[in-house]
Amino acid sequence: MYEPIRTKSVHSTMAGNTSDFPHRSREEELDIQLAGHLAALLAVTAELRAQAPGADLDTAADRLAEQVTRLRGGQAPVRVPVTAARPSPHLAALHRRAHTLAGRALVVAASRADTAVAILTAERMDAHAAALEPRELASR
C-alpha cells in the first residue's frame, strides 16, 4: 500500500550517526539570543542618543557594543551614526522600549550566568526607569 522510504530522514535522532546536521549547545543558543537582545537595545539607544544626546547614553552604547562583540565572537554590531533623527518620536516610548529590551536581556543574562551583562542591563533598566515618570512604569 505504501512505498518504502528509500532515503535517510533528516530528522533522524536514532542512536547511530547524528553528526550529519549541526547542533548548538544551550550556551551557544543563549549567546545568540542575548546578543540579539543587546543589539536591539543598542539600536534603541542610538535613537535616544539622536533625540537627546548625553554622555550616559554614549557610554551605554559603547558598553553594549562591546558586549555584543564579545558574544558574537569578535564580530562588531552595525552601529548607526548619531545624526538628527526624524522629528520628535516620543522619548517616553523609546525609554519604555529600551526598558523592556533591557529586561529581556537581563533574563537571558541571568540564565547564562553572565554577570557583566546582567549588571549592564540592570543599570540600563534603572536609567530608563529614571527617565520615565514613576507613573509611566506603574501604569503598564
C-alpha positions as a Python dict, from the first residue, in 0.01 Angstrom:
ca = {
    (1, 'M'): (0, 0, 0),
    (2, 'Y'): (280, 246, 89),
    (3, 'E'): (609, 281, -88),
    (4, 'P'): (901, 221, 149),
    (5, 'I'): (1121, 516, 242),
    (6, 'R'): (1440, 497, 38),
    (7, 'T'): (1636, 787, 185),
    (8, 'K'): (1755, 858, 533),
    (9, 'S'): (1541, 1102, 729),
    (10, 'V'): (1694, 1440, 804),
    (11, 'H'): (1515, 1429, 1137),
    (12, 'S'): (1664, 1101, 1247),
    (13, 'T'): (1777, 1105, 1608),
    (14, 'M'): (1840, 734, 1638),
    (15, 'A'): (2138, 632, 1845),
    (16, 'G'): (2353, 595, 1535),
    (17, 'N'): (2528, 870, 1344),
    (18, 'T'): (2361, 1206, 1424),
    (19, 'S'): (2650, 1427, 1320),
    (20, 'D'): (2511, 1496, 973),
    (21, 'F'): (2341, 1816, 1089),
    (22, 'P'): (2481, 2090, 1311),
    (23, 'H'): (2398, 2114, 1677),
    (24, 'R'): (2444, 2411, 1906),
    (25, 'S'): (2480, 2387, 2276),
    (26, 'R'): (2244, 2561, 2515),
    (27, 'E'): (2517, 2814, 2591),
    (28, 'E'): (2561, 2894, 2222),
    (29, 'E'): (2186, 2941, 2179),
    (30, 'L'): (2174, 3172, 2482),
    (31, 'D'): (2471, 3369, 2347),
    (32, 'I'): (2288, 3420, 2017),
    (33, 'Q'): (1968, 3522, 2194),
    (34, 'L'): (2148, 3757, 2432),
    (35, 'A'): (2346, 3920, 2151),
    (36, 'G'): (2018, 3981, 1968),
    (37, 'H'): (1855, 4148, 2268),
    (38, 'L'): (2161, 4364, 2329),
    (39, 'A'): (2182, 4462, 1961),
    (40, 'A'): (1815, 4568, 1972),
    (41, 'L'): (1884, 4767, 2289),
    (42, 'L'): (2182, 4927, 2116),
    (43, 'A'): (1958, 5035, 1826),
    (44, 'V'): (1706, 5196, 2062),
    (45, 'T'): (1993, 5361, 2249),
    (46, 'A'): (2110, 5509, 1917),
    (47, 'E'): (1760, 5650, 1860),
    (48, 'L'): (1762, 5801, 2208),
    (49, 'R'): (2109, 5948, 2151),
    (50, 'A'): (1981, 6117, 1836),
    (51, 'Q'): (1687, 6270, 2021),
    (52, 'A'): (1853, 6359, 2350),
    (53, 'P'): (2232, 6329, 2333),
    (54, 'G'): (2416, 6269, 2656),
    (55, 'A'): (2735, 6122, 2794),
    (56, 'D'): (2539, 5850, 2976),
    (57, 'L'): (2385, 5723, 2652),
    (58, 'D'): (2721, 5742, 2472),
    (59, 'T'): (2885, 5531, 2742),
    (60, 'A'): (2594, 5287, 2744),
    (61, 'A'): (2612, 5246, 2366),
    (62, 'D'): (2985, 5173, 2382),
    (63, 'R'): (2939, 4918, 2660),
    (64, 'L'): (2651, 4750, 2477),
    (65, 'A'): (2853, 4730, 2155),
    (66, 'E'): (3144, 4579, 2348),
    (67, 'Q'): (2923, 4304, 2493),
    (68, 'V'): (2759, 4227, 2157),
    (69, 'T'): (3106, 4198, 2001),
    (70, 'R'): (3214, 3960, 2277),
    (71, 'L'): (2905, 3743, 2242),
    (72, 'R'): (2936, 3728, 1864),
    (73, 'G'): (3295, 3609, 1881),
    (74, 'G'): (3455, 3937, 1780),
    (75, 'Q'): (3202, 4044, 1517),
    (76, 'A'): (3110, 4404, 1597),
    (77, 'P'): (2747, 4514, 1565),
    (78, 'V'): (2643, 4758, 1298),
    (79, 'R'): (2611, 5095, 1465),
    (80, 'V'): (2400, 5378, 1337),
    (81, 'P'): (2579, 5712, 1349),
    (82, 'V'): (2414, 5968, 1573),
    (83, 'T'): (2252, 6224, 1349),
    (84, 'A'): (1948, 6440, 1371),
    (85, 'A'): (1660, 6198, 1390),
    (86, 'R'): (1320, 6243, 1241),
    (87, 'P'): (1100, 6492, 1420),
    (88, 'S'): (1016, 6413, 1778),
    (89, 'P'): (934, 6049, 1832),
    (90, 'H'): (817, 6027, 2186),
    (91, 'L'): (1111, 5991, 2418),
    (92, 'A'): (894, 5815, 2674),
    (93, 'A'): (806, 5544, 2422),
    (94, 'L'): (1173, 5495, 2338),
    (95, 'H'): (1262, 5471, 2707),
    (96, 'R'): (982, 5218, 2764),
    (97, 'R'): (1104, 5009, 2469),
    (98, 'A'): (1463, 5026, 2595),
    (99, 'H'): (1349, 4931, 2946),
    (100, 'T'): (1165, 4627, 2808),
    (101, 'L'): (1460, 4518, 2593),
    (102, 'A'): (1700, 4556, 2885),
    (103, 'G'): (1466, 4343, 3096),
    (104, 'R'): (1462, 4068, 2835),
    (105, 'A'): (1840, 4078, 2810),
    (106, 'L'): (1866, 4063, 3189),
    (107, 'V'): (1659, 3743, 3199),
    (108, 'V'): (1882, 3573, 2942),
    (109, 'A'): (2199, 3703, 3108),
    (110, 'A'): (2084, 3562, 3440),
    (111, 'S'): (2002, 3231, 3272),
    (112, 'R'): (2353, 3201, 3130),
    (113, 'A'): (2516, 3346, 3446),
    (114, 'D'): (2678, 3637, 3260),
    (115, 'T'): (2742, 3881, 3542),
    (116, 'A'): (2886, 4160, 3327),
    (117, 'V'): (2581, 4172, 3101),
    (118, 'A'): (2342, 4132, 3395),
    (119, 'I'): (2496, 4435, 3566),
    (120, 'L'): (2493, 4638, 3244),
    (121, 'T'): (2130, 4559, 3165),
    (122, 'A'): (2018, 4624, 3523),
    (123, 'E'): (2190, 4964, 3506),
    (124, 'R'): (2017, 5037, 3176),
    (125, 'M'): (1680, 4938, 3321),
    (126, 'D'): (1738, 5176, 3611),
    (127, 'A'): (1844, 5458, 3378),
    (128, 'H'): (1541, 5418, 3153),
    (129, 'A'): (1308, 5387, 3450),
    (130, 'A'): (1453, 5707, 3594),
    (131, 'A'): (1398, 5881, 3261),
    (132, 'L'): (1030, 5798, 3282),
    (133, 'E'): (799, 5941, 3537),
    (134, 'P'): (713, 5691, 3809),
    (135, 'R'): (352, 5676, 3691),
    (136, 'E'): (467, 5571, 3342),
    (137, 'L'): (600, 5231, 3454),
    (138, 'A'): (328, 5181, 3713),
    (139, 'S'): (54, 5221, 3453),
    (140, 'R'): (187, 4943, 3228),
}
